[in-house]
Amino acid sequence: MRVATWNVNSIRSRVERVVDWMVRENVDVLAMQEIKCKPEQFPHQAFEDAGYDVALHGLNQWNGVAIASRLPIEDVEVGFPDMPGFLKGEEGPDLPKEARAIGATVDGIRVWSLYVPNGRALDDPHYHYKLDWLATLAADTRAWLAEKPELPLALMGDWNVAPLDSDVGDPTLIPGVSTHISPPERSAFAAFEAAGLTDVVRPLVPEGYTYWDYKQLRFPRNEGLRIDFILGSKPFADLVTGASIHRNERKGVAPSDHVPVLVDLDMLPEESEDDDRPMIFG
């Protein structure tokens, strides 16, 4: 099985490019972020023509997440259980929940498409919302894994955190001033490893960015960030046989500012110890 994540930055603007890449790369499951549309505006036909079903959550022209799959999509869940909401200038427990998370089960694999809040600035309420959002997701992840430790679970998407200094090539990000690289954000990201997840791509692809701003020739200068990740439970990580960051998708006409991140999974059951014994026919 080939599983990928991609912040497409408006699916209606890039549907042909996204579907072409999925078919060309033989992708089975794609988690998308920033689809930027309501369900009735999503270009379902293009995906269906290519053999994919889509589960999505979109509320308006902002945010939005989706999962496209060639295999049956089951147990769709919009938002994780305790996901916080946000409304600028407002506080309280009943704030509107944004379209930032959708989960589903595909062929026994539990996948989540996640669009982590940006944070905007260190003194912005959105930054505290981001930290709360990540902390709540980490707590729910611990609960999922405690309930089903055998579950192949993958949290995929745009995390809006560059966890290592080597993940930062954009010179405009300044320690102590910028989001995405602050110690609290990096600690929030590290909490997922403490919960039992691992970055299944980095061991196979140790270098490479996944995002380049449109401004100031960031891509030609390779001044990017690594902020798109696939974090998996041990049962999921044990299935991974390959990984790749598709940098070339940042090239060409009207690309997204993010590129796809992909992993290959070996879904075949392990052979038993007795499988190599000679067969005896009587």
Secondary structure in CASP SS format (residue, H / E / C, confidence):
PFRMAT SS
TARGET T0000
AUTHOR 0000-0000-0000
METHOD secondary structure of the structure
MODEL  1
M C 1.00
R E 1.00
V E 1.00
A E 1.00
T E 1.00
W E 1.00
N E 1.00
V C 1.00
N C 1.00
S C 1.00
I H 1.00
R H 1.00
S H 1.00
R H 1.00
V H 1.00
E H 1.00
R H 1.00
V H 1.00
V H 1.00
D H 1.00
W H 1.00
M H 1.00
V H 1.00
R H 1.00
E C 1.00
N C 1.00
V C 1.00
D C 1.00
V E 1.00
L E 1.00
A E 1.00
M E 1.00
Q E 1.00
E C 1.00
I C 1.00
K C 1.00
C C 1.00
K C 1.00
P H 1.00
E H 1.00
Q H 1.00
F C 1.00
P C 1.00
H H 1.00
Q H 1.00
A H 1.00
F H 1.00
E H 1.00
D H 1.00
A C 1.00
G C 1.00
Y C 1.00
D E 1.00
V E 1.00
A E 1.00
L E 1.00
H E 1.00
G C 1.00
L C 1.00
N C 1.00
Q C 1.00
W C 1.00
N C 1.00
G C 1.00
V E 1.00
A E 1.00
I E 1.00
A E 1.00
S E 1.00
R C 1.00
L C 1.00
P C 1.00
I C 1.00
E E 1.00
D E 1.00
V E 1.00
E E 1.00
V E 1.00
G C 1.00
F C 1.00
P C 1.00
D C 1.00
M C 1.00
P C 1.00
G C 1.00
F C 1.00
L C 1.00
K C 1.00
G C 1.00
E C 1.00
E C 1.00
G C 1.00
P C 1.00
D C 1.00
L C 1.00
P C 1.00
K C 1.00
E C 1.00
A C 1.00
R C 1.00
A E 1.00
I E 1.00
G E 1.00
A E 1.00
T E 1.00
V E 1.00
D C 1.00
G C 1.00
I E 1.00
R E 1.00
V E 1.00
W E 1.00
S E 1.00
L E 1.00
Y E 1.00
V C 1.00
P C 1.00
N C 1.00
G C 1.00
R C 1.00
A C 1.00
L C 1.00
D C 1.00
D C 1.00
P H 1.00
H H 1.00
Y H 1.00
H H 1.00
Y H 1.00
K H 1.00
L H 1.00
D H 1.00
W H 1.00
L H 1.00
A H 1.00
T H 1.00
L H 1.00
A H 1.00
A H 1.00
D H 1.00
T H 1.00
R H 1.00
A H 1.00
W H 1.00
L H 1.00
A H 1.00
E H 1.00
K C 1.00
P C 1.00
E C 1.00
L C 1.00
P C 1.00
L E 1.00
A E 1.00
L E 1.00
M E 1.00
G E 1.00
D E 1.00
W C 1.00
N C 1.00
V C 1.00
A C 1.00
P C 1.00
L C 1.00
D H 1.00
S H 1.00
D H 1.00
V E 1.00
G C 1.00
D C 1.00
P C 1.00
T C 1.00
L C 1.00
I C 1.00
P C 1.00
G C 1.00
V C 1.00
S C 1.00
T C 1.00
H C 1.00
I C 1.00
S C 1.00
P H 1.00
P H 1.00
E H 1.00
R H 1.00
S H 1.00
A H 1.00
F H 1.00
A H 1.00
A H 1.00
F H 1.00
E H 1.00
A H 1.00
A H 1.00
G C 1.00
L C 1.00
T E 1.00
D E 1.00
V C 1.00
V C 1.00
R C 1.00
P C 1.00
L C 1.00
V C 1.00
P C 1.00
E C 1.00
G C 1.00
Y C 1.00
T C 1.00
Y E 1.00
W C 1.00
D C 1.00
Y C 1.00
K C 1.00
Q C 1.00
L C 1.00
R C 1.00
F C 1.00
P C 1.00
R C 1.00
N C 1.00
E C 1.00
G C 1.00
L E 1.00
R C 1.00
I C 1.00
D E 1.00
F E 1.00
I E 1.00
L E 1.00
G E 1.00
S C 1.00
K H 1.00
P H 1.00
F H 1.00
A H 1.00
D C 1.00
L C 1.00
V E 1.00
T E 1.00
G E 1.00
A E 1.00
S E 1.00
I E 1.00
H C 1.00
R H 1.00
N H 1.00
E H 1.00
R H 1.00
K C 1.00
G C 1.00
V C 1.00
A C 1.00
P C 1.00
S C 1.00
D C 1.00
H E 1.00
V C 1.00
P C 1.00
V E 1.00
L E 1.00
V E 1.00
D E 1.00
L E 1.00
D C 1.00
M C 1.00
L C 1.00
P C 1.00
E C 1.00
E C 1.00
S C 1.00
E C 1.00
D C 1.00
D C 1.00
D C 1.00
R C 1.00
P C 1.00
M C 1.00
I C 1.00
F C 1.00
G C 1.00
END
